[in-house]
Amino acid sequence: MLAIIGGHGLAELASLKITHRQVMRTPYGEPSGAFLFGTLNQHEVIFLARHGYGHTIPPHLVNYRANLWALREQGVNNIVSIATVGGIRADLTPGTIVVPDQIIDYTHGRDATFYDTRDAAYTNANFALPFCPALRNRILSGANIVQQPCVDGGVYAATQGPRLDSIAEINRYERDGADMVGMTGMPETALAMELGLNYAIAAIVVNYAAGRGDNNRGIDMEQVNAVANAAMERVRSILECVVSSDGG
């Protein structure tokens, strides 16, 4: 089964025909909200709003472990994360949809692993390719089918938040090789890998990162929200194709 985790701008999935809602419990606490079970393009899917359905949970306080653990317990094996990012690379302009293939972690103080005790065996996740290649290809193929431009590849810089970054910080991320910046890619990506889940991000560029493009003095949140809302319509059409290609 496929799950969709919605970020900023996607607290609900309008085309999802909801069959029921279910509150989950896990050894790691409660997920961000009730799971929405339903069908999208006649295929079963689970939807979860990462920041809660009132968008009240900031990125550093999301219970990533509970979210992913509960999804796996429901039989989910494929997860598409929808995330908004700031564009660092010149071609990643507002409104662009990009499917990153690499990630750099700048977060701190988050519960970043399920191996957090000394009395259980652990394994070292092979994080060379952090995102599932097959699931990435499904997103890109879906975008091609519905004729929505989608950038293949890019390095996602995962930052702590909830504040936005300074120009100097963005300059640093660019020197490190980052193409875009967001706040929720980690530890979600690594935790999914620890659980053996296929995971990929469809990122929507909603603004230029600080010091890039027209962003020299800060971000206009009204403009960001407008870009996000417009792009989400395109993302929904891509998701319908991705769900249709789900093999279980």
C-alpha positions, 0 to 999 in steps of 0.5 A, spaced: 500 500 500 502 507 498 501 512 503 502 520 502 505 524 507 502 532 506 507 538 508 505 545 507 500 546 503 497 539 502 494 538 509 488 535 505 487 531 499 481 533 495 481 528 490 481 522 496 475 519 497 475 518 504 472 511 507 474 512 514 479 515 519 483 512 524 487 514 530 494 510 531 498 509 537 505 507 537 511 505 542 514 512 540 507 516 541 502 519 537 503 520 530 501 527 527 494 526 526 489 521 525 490 517 518 485 518 513 484 511 509 481 512 502 481 511 495 485 515 490 483 514 482 480 507 485 486 505 489 487 504 496 491 509 499 493 512 506 494 520 507 497 523 513 498 531 514 505 531 517 504 538 521 497 536 523 490 538 520 491 545 523 498 545 521 500 546 528 506 542 529 513 545 527 518 541 523 522 540 529 517 537 533 514 532 528 513 525 531 517 522 525 518 516 528 511 515 530 508 517 523 513 512 520 512 506 525 504 507 524 504 507 517 508 500 516 504 497 521 498 499 517 501 495 511 504 501 507 511 499 503 511 505 499 511 513 501 511 519 497 512 525 501 510 532 499 514 537 501 515 545 500 522 547 499 526 554 497 530 554 491 538 555 491 540 552 484 538 558 479 533 553 475 529 551 481 524 557 481 518 558 485 513 553 482 518 548 480 516 541 482 523 537 483 524 529 485 531 530 489 536 524 489 540 526 495 540 529 502 544 533 507 542 533 514 543 539 518 538 538 523 539 537 530 536 534 537 531 530 533 529 523 534 533 520 528 533 513 529 529 507 532 536 504 534 536 508 541 537 503 546 543 499 548 540 492 549 538 491 542 542 489 536 542 494 530 544 495 523 547 501 519 542 503 514 546 504 507 544 511 506 548 512 499 542 512 495 537 515 501 531 515 496 528 509 493 530 509 485 524 505 483 519 510 487 522 516 484 521 514 477 514 512 478 513 520 480 517 522 474 513 517 470 507 520 473 509 527 471 510 525 464 504 522 463 500 528 465 505 533 462 507 536 468 514 539 468 518 535 473 526 536 475 529 529 476 534 530 481 537 535 486 540 535 493 535 537 499 538 541 505 534 539 511 535 544 516 532 545 523 527 550 523 522 553 524 526 559 522 528 561 515 535 561 513 540 567 513 543 568 506 550 566 509 547 559 511 544 559 504 551 560 501 554 555 506 549 550 503 550 551 496 558 550 497 556 544 500 552 542 494 545 543 496 540 545 490 534 546 495 532 547 502 527 544 507 525 542 514 522 536 514 526 531 509 530 529 515 530 524 519 524 522 515 528 519 510 533 515 514 527 513 519 523 510 513 530 506 510 531 503 517 524 500 517 525 498 510 520 502 507 520 505 499 520 513 500 521 519 495 520 526 496 516 530 491 518 537 492 515 544 490 519 550 490 515 555 493 520 561 494 527 563 492 532 561 498 535 567 502 539 571 497 537 568 491 532 571 485 528 576 488 529 574 495 534 579 498 530 581 504 526 576 506 520 571 504 513 574 503 508 568 506 502 570 502 506 569 496 509 563 498 502 560 500 499 562 493 505 558 489 504 552 494 496 552 492 497 553 485 503 547 485 499 542 489 493 542 483 499 539 479 502 535 484 495 532 485 494 530 478 501 526 479 499 523 485 493 520 481 498 516 476 503 514 482 497 511 486 495 507 479 502 504 478 502 501 485 503 494 486 501 493 493 
